[in-house]
Amino acid sequence: MFGAFRMTNPLSGGLLWKIPWRLSKFQKARQRKRLKAVDSVIATLDTALAKKGETLKALELWKAEMPTEAEMLPKDKYTIFDRKAKRYRKGIHKVPKWTRVSQRLNPPGY
């Protein structure tokens, strides 16, 4: 089709950058590595503050509420709660900036 209404990539095939419906094993490994890195930072801070005999309220709250990577279910590691999704879950890789976002808790029952 020529002229003003010629077909372009986004018009002919939907999104130009398609996101696969599930994470690859390599993306999952990197996600686990990121979660473990956060856990190690929390542990390092906790031991350093314990040596000085100090505590942080935010750090204690994190340790009490947030599960570690080993305690998390795979469902919680790789998916995120979304009230607009069909079964209230969507792949974490569908979230913008998902490598920087840390969501470990979801509503009870989901």
C-alpha positions in Angstrom: 0.0 0.0 0.0 1.4 3.4 -1.0 0.7 6.9 0.1 -0.3 8.3 3.4 -1.7 5.0 4.8 1.2 2.6 4.0 1.8 -0.2 6.5 4.5 0.2 9.1 6.0 -2.3 11.5 3.9 -1.2 14.5 0.8 -1.1 12.5 1.2 -4.4 10.8 2.3 -6.6 13.7 1.2 -5.0 16.9 4.1 -4.1 19.3 7.5 -3.8 17.7 9.2 -5.1 20.8 7.4 -8.3 21.8 7.9 -9.6 25.4 7.8 -13.4 25.7 5.1 -14.7 28.0 7.6 -16.4 30.4 11.0 -15.7 31.8 14.0 -17.6 30.4 16.1 -19.7 32.7 18.9 -17.1 32.4 16.5 -14.2 33.4 15.3 -16.3 36.4 18.9 -16.9 37.5 19.7 -13.2 37.3 16.5 -12.4 39.3 17.6 -14.9 42.0 21.0 -13.4 42.0 19.5 -9.9 42.5 17.4 -11.1 45.4 20.4 -12.8 47.0 22.4 -9.6 46.6 19.7 -7.6 48.5 19.7 -10.3 51.2 23.5 -10.0 51.5 23.4 -6.2 51.9 20.8 -6.6 54.7 22.9 -9.2 56.4 26.1 -7.1 56.1 24.3 -4.0 57.5 22.9 -6.1 60.4 26.3 -7.5 61.4 28.0 -4.2 61.1 25.5 -2.5 63.3 25.5 -5.4 65.8 29.2 -5.0 66.2 28.7 -1.3 67.2 25.7 -2.2 69.4 23.3 -0.2 67.3 20.1 -1.0 65.4 18.0 0.6 62.7 14.2 0.5 62.9 13.9 0.1 59.1 16.4 -2.7 59.0 14.6 -4.6 61.8 11.2 -4.1 60.1 12.7 -5.4 56.8 14.1 -8.5 58.6 10.8 -9.1 60.4 8.5 -8.7 57.3 10.4 -9.6 54.2 11.3 -13.2 53.3 14.8 -14.1 52.1 15.3 -15.4 48.6 15.5 -19.0 49.9 12.2 -18.6 51.8 10.3 -17.2 48.8 8.1 -19.4 46.6 8.9 -19.4 42.9 5.5 -17.9 42.3 6.6 -14.8 44.3 10.1 -14.6 42.8 9.0 -14.5 39.2 5.5 -13.1 39.2 3.9 -10.0 40.7 0.4 -9.2 41.9 -1.7 -7.3 39.4 -5.4 -6.7 40.1 -6.1 -6.1 36.4 -4.6 -9.4 35.2 -6.8 -12.4 34.6 -5.6 -14.5 37.5 -4.3 -11.5 39.5 -0.7 -12.3 38.6 1.6 -11.3 35.8 5.3 -12.1 35.0 7.7 -9.8 36.7 9.4 -9.1 33.4 6.2 -7.3 32.2 6.7 -4.6 34.8 8.7 -1.6 33.6 12.1 -1.4 35.3 11.6 -4.8 36.8 15.3 -5.2 37.5 15.2 -2.3 39.9 11.9 -3.0 41.6 11.8 -5.3 44.6 8.5 -6.6 45.6 8.6 -9.6 47.9 5.2 -9.4 49.5 1.9 -9.9 47.8 -1.7 -9.7 49.2 -2.6 -12.8 51.2 -4.1 -15.5 49.1 -2.5 -14.3 45.8 
